[in-house]
Amino acid sequence: MKRTLYMAIAVICYFAFFGSFLYLIGFVGNFPGLPNTVDRSPTPSGGSAMLVNLGLIALFGLQHSVMARSGFKTGLTRVVPPVLERSVFCLASAVVLVALYCLWQPMPALVWDVQSAGGRMALWLLFAVGWLIVLVSTFLLNHFELFGLAQPWRNLRGTAAPVEAFSTPGFYRAVRHPIYAGFVLAFWATPTMTQGHLLLTAGMTVYILIGIRYEERDLVARFGAQYSAYKTKVGMLFPRFGGGS
């Protein structure tokens, strides 16, 4: 019964996170029909819009960075079953994203607005490609492990976790962090960039660059010389042509 309960909790956490991820696409893209987007809210923005938004970006970055560290994970598994550690991370991420959606204050002043139909279409295409890269990259690793379903499923079946091995499937042969690269592309590729959209995009980009440094420190500790050699050959967010990250 306990194993079944863990599996049920993991499924709930998975769909909570996946729903918040899907909403993020519409939020950043200002999709019609959504009550809150980066440039649209049913409540008027106050004079403290930038401070509120910076606080929400900082909360997102803090939650992701702290909960992704091995020390925090060790402490968390003293409170929750180890098989649910990743599920709790996903649920916390969903809660933080929902808070961002609900509390975000639009800042509508224009930074740029592409007028040509061809230019707008090209940017929307890049926007879609960015999100596609994010999603495909999760499956190139292990989508269900990454989002907390594989662990309780193995626990339910009584099977052991596979031996972790370093690999570079698909996009990972070209860039070290295609998930982050997809996010950067999707956030920046917009035909209409407002101050609020720019703040969110810049904030998330800074978080990604900081988060990569911590993540790569953990990866070097886990895979040693293999990952160090990989870093010298493959670009961080963009394919490497003749050196650089």
N, C-alpha and C positions, 0 to 999 in steps of 0.2 A: 504493500500500500504506500509506503514512504517513497519508494522509487517511482511509482506512478504519479504521486503528488508532485515530486520534483520535476517530472516530465511535463506535467500540466502547467506548473509555474513557468517553466522555461518557454513553453509555447506562448503563453500570455505575454511574457516579456519580449519575445521575438516579434510578435505582431504589433505590440505597442511601439517598439523601436522602428519596425519597418514602416508602420503608418506615419510615424513622425518624420522618417526619411523621405517618404513620398510627398508629404506636405511641404518639406523643405524645397523640393523642386518647384512647386507652385508658388511658394513664398518668395523665392529669389526671382522667379520668372514673372511675378505679378499676374498669375493666371486669373482670368475672370471667374467670378462665382465664389471665390474664397473670401471670407470676411476680413482676414488680416493678411497682408503681404508686406514686403519691404517698403513699398510706397503707398500702401493703402490701409487705413484703419478706421473703424466706425467711431472712434473717439479722437477729437482733435489733439494734435501734439502740443505739449506745453513748452515753456521756455527752457526746460531742462532736458530736452530731447537727446542731445548729444551725451550728457552724463548718464542718462538712463540706458542708452544704447551701448555705451562703452562698458557699463556695469554688466549688461547682459552678455556681451562678448567675453568679458573677463570671466564671468561665471561659467560659461561654456568651456573656455580654455582651461580653467582651473579644475573643473570636474573631470575632463578628459585626461589631463596631464597627471593629476594626482592618482586617479583610480587605475591608470595604466601602469604605474610603477610597481615593481615586484614587492617592495616593502609594504605598500598598501594592500596588495593582493594577499600577502601572507597574513596581515592583521584581519582582513575581511573574512578569510576562511576560518578564523576562530569564532566568528559570529554566525556565518551562513555556511551551509554545506559546500565543500570545494566544487562539486559539480554544478553549483548555481552561481559561482563567482562571476562568470562571464555574463550570465543572464541579469544579475544585479547591475553590472556595468551598463548593459544595454537599457535596462529600465531607467536607471539614473540619467542616462543620456537622453532618453525620450522625455523625461520630466523637464530637464533643462531646456530642450528644444521647444517644448510646448510653452514654457515660461517665456522664452524669447519671442515666439509667435504672438502670444497674448499681450505682452508688455512693450513690444517694439514700438518706437515712436517714429513715424515717417518724417523724413527731412526732404521735401519735394524739390528744392532748388536744383536746376539742371547743371550737370557737369559736362555731359555731351548728349547729343540727340542726333543719331544718324538718320538722314532724311531719305536717302536713295533706297528704292525697293530692293535692289541687289545687295547693298550693304547690310540692310536689316536682315535679309534672308540668310546671308552668310554668317552673321553673328548668331542668329537663332540656331543655325545648323551646328555651329561650334558649341553653343549652349547644350544642345541635345547630345552631341558627341562626348562632351565632358561628363555628363551624368551616365552615359552608356559605359564609358571607361571605368567609372567608379563601380558600377554594378558588376560588370564583367570581371574586373580585377578581384572582387571578393570571391568569385567562384574559381578563379585561377589559383587562389590560395586554398581556402576551405570555407566556403560561405557559412555552413552550418556550425562549424567549429568557431568561427569568428564571432558569430552572433548567438552563441550559447545553446544550440540545440544538440550538437553532437555529443557533448559531455554527459548530459542526463540520459540520452538515448543509449550510450554505451553502458551507463550505470544500470539502466532498466534491463538491458540484455545480459549484463554480467560479463562484458567483454573489456579487454584492456585497451588503453589508448595506444595508437600506433607510435612507433619510435619517431621522434621529431628529427627531420633531416632537412638540410639546407637545399633549396631548389629555386630555380628562376624560370617559372613557366610564362609563356606568352609575353605580355607587356613587360614583365620583370626582366627580360633580356635587354630591353631598351632603356628603361628607367628603374631606379631602385624603389620608387614610391608612386606607382601609377594611380593608386586610390587618391592620394593627395594631389597628384597632377591633374586628375579629372576634376576634383573640386575646384582647383585654381582656375582651370579653363572655364568651368561652368559659371563661376561667380563673376569672372571678368568679362565674359562674352555676353554683352547686352547692348542692344542698339540704343537704349535710353538709360543713361547712368545719372542717377540723382545723388545728392550729397549723402542721403541715408544709405543708398545701395553701395556707394563708394566706401562709406565708413564700415559697413558690414564686410564688404569684400576685402578691404585693407586689413581689418582686424582679424578675419579668418586666415588671411595669407600670413600675417605675422605669427599667429598661433601655429599654423602648419610648419613654418620654418623653425620655430622654437621646438615644437613637438618632435620633429624629425631628429633633431640633435639628441634628445633624450632617448628616443626610440632606437636610434642607431647605436648609442652607447650600450643599450641592453642587447642588441643584436650581436655586437662584437663580443660581449661577455658570453653570449650563448653559443655562437658559432665560431668565434676565434678568427684564425687566419683566413678561413674561407670567406667570411663576410668582409674582412679587411681588404682582401684581394678583389672582391666584387666591387667595393667602393672605388678602387682605383681605375676600374674599367668601365663602369656604368654610371651615367649621370643621375643626379638626385631626383629632379623633377622633369628634366628634358633630356632627350637623347644626346649623348656626348659625341661631338665631332671635333676631334683634335684637342681634347682636354677641357677642363672646367666642369662645374656642377650644373 
